[in-house]
């Protein structure tokens, strides 16, 4: 009878004894096994994508996603699950946009979408001549020549960059600030080439800002698909006097109340030290945002599900945070840091997944030299899974706000990025673009790094 009781206790304790006696390599192998054989992240994402759909801040979909993910975290039996209030912008697209190239009597439709935060055109739309530019500097040199025209920003993402996020960053200023700079020169509208390396018919949304311009100077801004941009540029070269028509009915409503969704596994040794893993719950409204960032949300949830399922007792508090409003304001990340400071919390590590659900290749790390070297020392554990790129770089928009009393290390999951911008902010970012196995590999990779940091800590500055 005593043997039976002892055996039952060991089974109920899950891996508590196993973790104490085995090595990191075996534990990481177990994380991958759990993720690839019994993960829930794919089914969670299916519901987020297909049953709820798009989740732009302030929308019904965003509210439903908050309720759904909180319910799923509650079901995991974590030590704490709660909502954190955050006020978010509420921009709505309205009716589907329309646009035409007007070349004499020839009228050719092209796909566009309003950029986030843009104002609407007049109800009858805007028709004007077009002036094409490759950069904000070129725009400024044109001066008064822009007045009364639609400025067409047509600088592609640089295909020479193997790292596609570098290419994205290099072309992003025209989307973020193009309308503002064009308005200063008297333009009546701005059309921006979609940030996408592929030639297709999907216009890609994204946020733009008017900065400190007075509202009466705001001009409507839209993204045009890459195929549409190529056609518009070609037509302009043949006939510089062509006109362009576009119509959009977007508007900004009063700010709305929403929430970050948070769950915790309380630390058993230093619970005051907090490790965060997360992604952003909101998405653009053209699709369901399965890659950006439904994948990151469910992978982060999967990390704590695996650890809880294995009865892992963390040394530090592990907190999953599903941030709201990364796409058009960053209010969720800012609110989380604000509350953390109010509570005098101490974060030592943060890991974000916001680069799609593709095959994991490594991590982009923000750390001092000592901690970067320490994380690089874990590469051997990940080699069997072809995850071997540990590089210094941006970790994530939601966790960039985070500070610490002494030292904080940040990392971003770095999947293979070559296909990511085919879907980013576009109408094809849907559940059918997700590969189940790739998604699960990402979750296992994240679990492994969280475990290693929890077990081994980070390097704090010397007291001397």
C-alpha positions in Angstrom: 0.0 0.0 0.0 2.8 2.4 0.9 4.5 1.7 -2.5 1.2 2.5 -4.2 0.9 5.8 -2.4 4.5 6.7 -3.1 4.1 5.9 -6.8 0.8 7.9 -7.0 2.5 10.9 -5.4 5.3 10.8 -7.9 2.9 10.7 -10.8 0.9 13.6 -9.3 4.0 15.6 -8.9 4.6 15.4 -12.6 8.2 16.4 -13.4 9.0 18.0 -10.0 11.4 15.2 -9.2 12.4 14.7 -12.8 13.5 18.3 -13.1 15.6 18.1 -10.0 17.4 15.0 -11.2 17.8 15.4 -14.9 19.7 17.9 -17.0 18.6 20.9 -19.1 19.1 19.0 -22.4 16.5 16.3 -21.4 14.1 18.9 -20.1 14.2 20.9 -23.3 13.7 17.7 -25.3 10.6 17.2 -23.2 9.3 20.7 -23.9 9.5 20.0 -27.7 7.8 16.7 -27.3 5.0 18.2 -25.3 4.6 21.0 -27.8 4.6 18.8 -30.9 2.3 16.1 -29.5 -0.3 17.8 -27.2 -0.1 21.6 -27.7 -3.3 23.6 -27.6 -1.9 26.7 -29.4 -3.1 25.7 -32.8 -6.7 25.1 -31.6 -6.6 28.4 -29.6 -5.5 30.2 -32.7 -8.2 28.6 -34.8 -10.8 30.0 -32.5 -9.2 33.5 -32.3 -8.9 33.6 -36.1 -12.1 31.9 -37.4 -14.6 32.4 -34.6 -13.6 35.9 -33.4 -11.7 37.3 -36.4 -10.0 40.7 -36.7 -9.2 42.4 -33.4 -8.4 46.0 -33.9 -8.3 48.0 -30.7 -11.7 49.2 -29.6 -13.6 46.7 -31.7 -16.0 44.0 -30.8 -13.4 41.4 -31.9 -10.8 42.8 -29.5 -13.3 42.6 -26.6 -14.2 39.0 -27.5 -10.5 38.1 -27.7 -9.9 39.4 -24.2 -12.8 37.3 -22.8 -11.7 34.2 -24.7 -8.0 34.3 -23.8 -8.7 35.1 -20.1 -11.1 32.1 -20.0 -8.4 29.8 -21.5 -5.8 31.0 -19.0 -8.3 30.4 -16.2 -8.8 26.8 -17.4 -5.0 26.2 -17.1 -5.1 26.6 -13.3 -2.5 29.3 -13.1 -1.8 30.9 -9.7 -3.3 34.2 -10.9 -5.3 35.4 -14.0 -6.5 38.9 -14.3 -7.3 41.8 -16.6 -5.4 45.1 -16.6 -7.4 48.1 -17.8 -6.0 50.2 -20.7 -7.5 53.0 -22.7 -7.0 52.5 -26.4 -7.6 54.4 -29.6 -10.7 53.4 -31.7 -10.2 53.9 -35.4 -12.7 52.3 -37.8 -12.3 51.7 -41.6 -15.8 52.2 -42.7 -16.8 51.1 -46.2 -14.3 49.4 -48.5 -12.0 51.8 -50.2 -12.0 52.3 -54.0 -9.3 53.7 -56.3 -8.7 54.2 -60.0 -6.0 55.3 -62.3 -7.5 57.8 -64.8 -5.5 57.8 -68.0 -7.6 59.8 -70.5 -10.7 57.8 -71.0 -9.1 54.6 -69.5 -10.2 53.9 -65.9 -8.2 51.2 -64.2 -9.1 50.0 -60.7 -6.3 49.3 -58.2 -6.4 47.8 -54.7 -5.9 50.2 -51.8 -6.7 50.4 -48.1 -6.8 53.3 -45.7 -3.8 53.6 -43.4 -4.6 53.4 -39.7 -5.4 56.8 -38.2 -6.1 58.4 -41.5 -8.9 60.7 -42.1 -11.6 60.1 -44.8 -11.7 61.6 -48.2 -14.7 63.8 -49.0 -17.8 61.6 -49.7 -17.3 62.0 -53.4 -13.6 61.0 -53.1 -10.5 62.9 -54.3 -9.3 63.2 -57.9 -5.9 64.9 -58.6 -2.7 64.6 -60.5 0.0 62.4 -59.0 3.6 63.0 -58.2 5.8 60.0 -57.5 8.6 60.2 -54.9 11.1 57.6 -53.5 11.8 59.3 -50.2 10.8 62.0 -47.7 13.9 63.9 -48.7 12.9 63.9 -52.3 9.4 65.1 -51.3 10.9 68.0 -49.4 13.0 69.0 -52.4 9.9 69.3 -54.5 8.4 72.0 -52.4 5.5 73.9 -54.0 5.3 71.4 -56.9 3.4 69.1 -54.5 0.6 71.5 -53.9 -2.8 70.3 -54.9 -1.5 66.8 -55.9 -1.6 63.3 -54.6 1.9 62.2 -53.4 2.7 58.7 -54.4 5.5 57.2 -52.2 6.9 54.3 -54.1 10.1 53.2 -52.4 10.1 49.3 -52.2 11.5 47.3 -49.4 15.1 46.6 -50.2 15.3 43.0 -51.6 19.1 42.9 -50.9 18.5 42.7 -47.2 18.4 39.0 -46.2 16.8 40.1 -42.9 13.4 41.2 -44.1 12.7 43.2 -40.9 15.7 45.4 -41.9 14.1 45.9 -45.3 10.8 46.7 -43.6 12.4 49.2 -41.3 14.2 50.9 -44.1 11.0 51.6 -46.1 8.6 52.3 -43.2 9.1 56.0 -42.8 7.1 56.8 -45.9 4.1 55.0 -44.4 4.4 56.4 -40.9 5.1 60.0 -41.9 4.4 60.4 -45.6 1.0 62.0 -45.2 2.2 64.4 -42.6 5.1 65.6 -44.7 3.0 65.8 -47.9 0.3 67.8 -46.1 2.9 70.4 -45.0 3.6 71.1 -48.7 -0.1 71.4 -49.6 -0.7 67.9 -51.0 -4.4 66.7 -51.0 -3.7 63.0 -50.4 -1.0 60.4 -49.9 -0.7 56.9 -51.5 2.0 54.6 -50.1 3.4 51.5 -51.7 2.6 48.5 -49.5 5.5 47.2 -47.3 5.8 43.8 -49.0 8.6 42.2 -50.9 6.2 40.2 -53.1 4.3 41.5 -56.1 0.6 40.9 -55.4 -2.8 42.5 -55.1 -3.0 42.8 -51.3 -2.7 46.4 -49.9 -1.1 46.3 -46.5 -2.4 48.4 -43.7 -0.4 49.9 -40.8 -0.3 53.0 -38.7 0.5 56.5 -39.9 0.7 59.7 -37.9 0.0 63.4 -38.5 2.3 64.3 -35.7 1.6 67.9 -34.4 -0.2 69.0 -37.6 -3.4 70.9 -36.9 -6.5 68.8 -37.8 -7.5 71.1 -40.6 -4.3 70.1 -42.4 -4.9 66.4 -42.2 -5.0 64.7 -45.6 -6.2 61.1 -46.4 -3.6 58.4 -46.6 -3.9 54.9 -48.1 -1.7 52.0 -49.0 -1.7 50.6 -52.6 -0.8 47.0 -53.4 2.6 46.3 -54.9 1.1 45.4 -58.2 -1.0 48.5 -58.1 2.1 50.6 -57.3 4.0 49.0 -60.2 1.1 49.8 -62.6 0.7 53.4 -61.3 4.4 54.1 -61.6 4.5 52.6 -65.2 1.5 54.6 -66.2 3.0 57.8 -64.8 6.2 57.3 -66.8 4.2 57.0 -70.0 1.9 59.9 -69.2 2.8 62.3 -66.3 -0.5 64.1 -66.5 -2.7 61.1 -65.5 -5.0 61.5 -62.5 -5.7 59.3 -59.5 -9.1 58.9 -57.7 -9.6 57.4 -54.3 -12.3 57.3 -51.8 -12.3 56.1 -48.2 -14.7 56.7 -45.2 -12.6 55.9 -42.1 -12.9 57.8 -38.9 -11.5 58.0 -35.4 -14.0 57.5 -32.6 -13.6 58.4 -28.9 -11.0 56.2 -27.1 -12.3 52.9 -25.7 -11.6 50.8 -22.6 -9.9 47.5 -23.2 -7.5 45.2 -21.3 -4.2 43.5 -21.2 -4.8 39.8 -20.2 -2.3 38.5 -17.6 -1.7 35.1 -16.0 1.0 34.1 -13.5 2.9 31.1 -12.2 4.3 32.4 -8.9 8.0 31.9 -8.2 9.0 29.6 -5.3 12.5 31.1 -4.6 12.5 34.7 -5.7 8.8 35.5 -6.6 9.6 39.2 -6.6 11.6 38.7 -9.8 9.3 38.6 -12.8 9.8 36.9 -16.2 7.4 38.0 -18.9 6.4 36.1 -22.0 3.9 37.6 -24.4 2.5 38.8 -27.6 -0.2 41.4 -28.7 -3.8 40.5 -28.8 -4.9 43.2 -31.2 -4.7 42.9 -35.0 -5.4 45.0 -38.0 -9.0 44.8 -39.4 -8.4 43.5 -42.9 -8.0 39.9 -41.7 -7.8 37.9 -38.5 -4.2 38.5 -37.8 -3.1 34.9 -37.5 0.6 35.7 -37.9 0.4 39.2 -36.5 0.1 38.5 -33.7 -2.3 35.7 -33.0 0.6 33.3 -33.3 2.6 35.1 -30.6 -0.4 35.2 -28.3 -1.1 31.5 -28.4 2.6 30.6 -28.3 2.9 32.6 -25.1 -0.1 30.9 -23.6 1.4 27.5 -24.6 4.6 28.3 -22.6 2.7 28.5 -19.4 0.4 25.6 -20.3 3.4 23.3 -20.8 5.1 24.4 -17.6 1.9 24.1 -15.6 1.1 20.7 -17.2 4.5 19.4 -16.2 4.0 20.8 -12.6 7.2 22.9 -13.0 7.8 25.1 -10.0 9.5 28.2 -11.3 12.1 30.0 -9.2 10.9 33.4 -10.4 7.4 34.5 -11.2 6.6 33.7 -14.8 3.9 36.0 -16.2 2.2 35.7 -19.5 1.0 39.0 -20.8 -1.3 39.5 -23.8 -0.9 43.1 -24.7 -3.6 45.2 -26.3 -3.0 47.9 -28.9 0.4 47.3 -30.3 -0.7 48.0 -33.8 -1.9 51.6 -33.6 -0.7 53.1 -30.4 1.3 50.8 -28.1 -1.0 51.6 -25.2 -1.0 48.1 -23.7 2.8 47.9 -23.3 2.9 51.5 -21.9 0.2 50.7 -19.4 1.8 47.5 -18.3 5.1 49.4 -17.5 3.2 52.2 -15.8 1.5 49.7 -13.4 4.7 47.8 -12.9 6.4 51.0 -11.7 3.5 51.9 -9.4 3.7 48.4 -7.8 7.5 48.7 -7.6 7.8 45.4 -9.5 11.2 44.0 -10.7 11.3 42.5 -14.1 14.5 40.5 -15.0 13.6 39.0 -18.4 11.0 39.5 -21.1 10.4 37.4 -24.2 8.0 38.5 -27.0 6.7 36.7 -30.0 5.6 39.2 -32.7 7.3 38.1 -35.9 4.9 35.4 -37.2 4.3 31.8 -36.6 7.0 30.5 -39.0 9.8 28.1 -38.2 11.9 29.4 -35.3 15.5 30.3 -36.1 16.7 32.0 -32.9 16.3 35.1 -30.8 16.9 38.8 -31.2 18.3 40.0 -27.9 18.5 43.3 -26.1 21.1 42.9 -23.3 24.4 44.2 -21.9 27.5 42.3 -23.0 27.5 40.0 -20.0 23.9 38.9 -20.4 24.2 38.6 -24.1 27.2 36.2 -23.7 25.2 34.2 -21.1 22.2 33.8 -23.5 24.6 32.9 -26.3 25.9 30.1 -24.0 22.5 28.4 -24.4 22.9 27.9 -28.2 24.1 24.3 -27.8 20.7 23.4 -26.3 18.9 24.7 -29.3 21.2 23.3 -32.0 19.3 20.0 -32.3 16.2 22.0 -33.3 18.0 24.1 -35.9 17.5 27.2 -33.7 21.0 28.7 -33.6 20.8 32.4 -34.4 21.3 34.5 -31.2 21.8 38.1 -32.3 21.7 41.5 -30.8 18.6 43.4 -31.9 15.1 44.7 -31.2 13.2 42.3 -28.9 9.6 43.6 -29.4 7.4 46.7 -29.4 5.3 45.7 -26.3 8.3 45.0 -24.1 10.4 47.9 -25.2 8.8 50.0 -22.4 9.9 47.7 -19.7 12.5 48.8 -17.2 14.0 47.2 -14.1 15.4 48.2 -10.7 18.8 47.0 -11.8 19.0 44.9 -15.0 16.5 43.5 -17.5 17.2 41.3 -20.5 14.8 41.2 -23.4 14.5 38.8 -26.3 12.2 38.4 -29.3 11.5 35.0 -30.9 13.1 35.2 -34.4 11.3 32.9 -36.9 12.3 32.5 -40.5 11.1 35.9 -41.9 11.2 35.4 -45.7 7.4 34.9 -46.0 6.3 37.1 -43.1 5.7 40.3 -45.1 3.6 38.5 -47.6 0.9 38.5 -44.9 1.8 41.4 -42.6 -1.1 43.8 -42.1 -2.9 42.4 -45.2 -6.2 40.6 -46.0 -4.4 37.3 -46.4 -3.1 37.1 -42.8 -5.6 34.3 -42.1 -5.6 31.0 -40.3 -4.9 29.0 -43.5 -1.5 30.7 -43.7 -0.5 29.0 -40.4 1.5 25.8 -40.3 0.6 23.8 -37.2 4.0 22.3 -36.7 5.9 25.6 -37.2 3.7 27.3 -34.7 4.3 24.5 -32.1 8.1 24.6 -32.7 8.0 28.2 -31.8 6.1 27.6 -28.6 8.6 24.9 -27.6 11.5 27.2 -28.4 10.1 29.9 -26.2 9.4 27.5 -23.3 12.9 26.3 -23.4 14.4 29.8 -23.2 12.0 30.8 -20.4 13.0 27.7 -18.5 16.8 28.3 -18.9 16.5 31.9 -17.8 14.4 30.9 -14.8 16.8 28.2 -13.8 20.0 30.2 -14.3 19.0 33.8 -13.8 20.7 36.8 -15.4 23.9 38.6 -14.7 23.4 41.5 -12.3 25.8 44.4 -11.9 28.6 43.8 -9.4 28.0 45.4 -6.0 31.6 46.7 -6.3 
